[in-house]
């Protein structure tokens, strides 16, 4: 999305953009196509008061976000939405998930991956056709491998195009390859000791090429340990593609507890699914975690939001284990019966006393209510972390200029979207919004470059 927005806007401004797309098919896989299509800022309306949105970004990231990047995002989000509409992109409001700007047509309300002909797919096909109409070009099966530098300025890229090495010279280069969620070496270094045990809840195209190329020419990488945007999925997802990217176990986990292979809690469930998913990924065995809940939670949080696990998880073939007693559930799961019973008893006692924060680890209840686990039957779902995109990456300024370690810009080199860092993450893995971030900074880069062509790059 970042690349296509930038290319379209650049073409409008009289430039001659060329998009190098790694995918070979006309409808190449990418996260923008797979997304739910919601344009938001921290799940809030993009038209909300600017200072409120900036404060929200800084709060959810615990100050890890750059205030300048936050300001740029918030300021240009409404304008970017208007530009997308004027470019032929349609939106609808979906009250069920409290979102006012969803790419149309919306995905169907059922489990699994259904992107063909839906919002993200239509957006990219519309922008590509528009780009070509404006005189731009798209080259597919093109994987950029190296940046061309002339002194301290970037002047193009070298790419493998269908097995042939080609050189593309340019006045400016925008990196928009979507993150490093499919780079096992980088994931092992920054996200999880066992990246192969994390479910790729994405298009499997983000291999960190942009970050590697940028770093090779002196770019600064920021927030690489800030984790990822993702969710809690049923562990059966590794054998059953109907179980991703939906349904999620986030709300069930946030109402009950999540335990490891020893039957012990290991994360603050009250921080939400993204936080818990990141903590699952950090376990020595990311497939050992289990969500524990009861009938009341299953009938409450289990039916919350669109495509809830009750009943979609079961309908899609996911395994839900239940038993009239907690000890029996432990036996069914192969967990330590004394440990699980003690964990649940301690949790229930803390909830009853109104002090779940006293648990270890602490359990907050400001975002999600801590519900007791006391109404049989008792349920369990073996879960895993599902990664959508990484939150760290290339350091940029508010115009998308790539920055060196000393924070000076690299002339002619830009980055936008999930390949960048500095706007999301922090200790609680604060999520700001991938599509909105991509669209806004894609637009800003194109407009900065358009102005910069009339003078020397600064």
Residue, then its C-alpha position, 0 to 999 in steps of 0.5 A: x500500500x505504501x509503495x502504490x500510494x507513493x507511486x500514484x501521488x508521484x505520478x500526479x505530481x509529474x514524476x515517472x515512478x517505477x514500482x518494483x514488485x517482488x511478487x510475480x502474479x498479477x494479484x501478488x500476495x502481500x499484507x495489504x491484500x490480506x488485511x481486514x482493511x480498516x484505516x484507524x489510528x490506535x483503533x480510534x477514528x482518524x478524524x478524532x481531535x489531533x492532540x488526543x490521537x497523538x497522546x494515544x499513540x504516545x500512551x500505547x507505546x509508552x513514549x517509544x513512538x517519535x512524537x514527530x512521526x505521530x504528529x505527521x500521521x495524525x495531521x495527514x490521516x484525514x487528508x490521505x483518506x480523502x485522497x484515497x477516495x478521490x483516487x477511486x477507493x471505496x470505504x464502508x462503515x462497520x459498526x460491529x467492530x466500531x470502525x468507520x473507514x473499512x476498505x470495500x468490499x469487506x471480507x466475509x464474516x467467517x473463519x479463514x483467509x478471504x481476500x480475493x475481490x475484497x477491500x485490500x485486493x480492490x485497492x491495489x488493483x485500482x491503484x495499479x491501474x490508475x498508476x499505469x494510466x498516469x504513465x507509471x510502470x510496474x515490474x513484477x518478479x523483481x526483488x531488489x538486492x542492493x542500493x546504488x550509491x553515488x557518494x553519500x546519495x542513493x541513485x537507484x537499485x539493483x534487482x533480480x528480475x525473474x532471474x536476471x540481474x538488472x540495474x535501475x537508476x533513479x533520483x529517489x528510491x522508496x523502500x516499502x517491502x513490509x517488514x521482516x516477519x518472514x526473516x528467521x534470522x532477524x526474528x530469532x535475534x529480535x522476536x523469538x528463540x523459536x521463530x519456526x514455531x510462530x504462525x506467519x499470519x501474513x502473506x509471507x513476503x516480508x523478508x527484511x530486504x529493505x532493512x538489510x539494504x538500508x543498513x548496508x549503506x549506513x541507515x539506522x534501524x530503530x525499535x527492532x526489539x519492539x516486537x510485532x503486531x499479531x494475535x493469539x491463534x489456535x495451535x491447530x492453525x499449523x495444520x488447518x489453514x481455515x483457522x487464520x487470520x481469523x478467528x482470534x483467541x485474544x478476547x477469550x485470553x483477555x478474560x481468562x488466563x494463559x498458561x505455559x506447559x507447566x500450568x503457570x501464567x507468564x504474561x499479563x492477559x489484561x494487556x490484550x492479545x498483541x501483548x500476550x502473543x508477543x510473550x508467547x513468542x518469547x517462550x522457550x517453546x512457543x507452542x506450549x501455551x494454553x488459554x484457560x476459561x469457563x462456560x461464562x467466558x466462552x458464552x461472553x468474550x467467546x462470542x465478542x466482535x466479528x468472527x468470534x471463536x464461538x462458534x467459528x473456531x469449532x466450525x473451522x475444525x479447531x480443537x476446544x477441550x473441555x471438562x466438568x472439573x479443572x483437574x480433569x481438564x489438566x489431565x486432558x491437556x497433559x498439564x500438571x494438575x496441582x500447578x494448574x489448579x493452584x494457578x486458577x485458584x490464585x487467579x480466582x481469589x485475586x479477582x474475587x478480592x478485586x486485586x488481580x494486580x497483586x498476582x505474579x505476573x500482575x493482571x491489569x483490568x483497565x482495558x479488559x475485565x478479569x473474569x473468574x474461572x468458576x462456571x463449569x464446564x472448564x475450557x482450554x485451547x492450545x494456542x500459538x502466536x500469529x505474527x502479522x508484521x514487525x514493528x521495528x525497522x528503518x529509521x525515518x523522519x516525518x517525510x520518510x527520509x531514511x536516517x543514518x545513526x547520527x540522524x542525518x538523512x541519506x540523500x535520495x533514500x526513503x522508506x514507508x510502511x511496515x519496513x520502518x520503525x519509530x512509530x509502534x512498539x514499546x514495552x507493551x507492543x503498542x499498535x498504531x495501525x499498519x494501513x494508515x501508517x503506510x498510506x500517510x507516509x507513502x503520500x508524504x514521501x511522494x510529495x516531499x520528493x516532488x518538491x525536492x526535485x526542484x532543488x538539491x536534496x538536503 
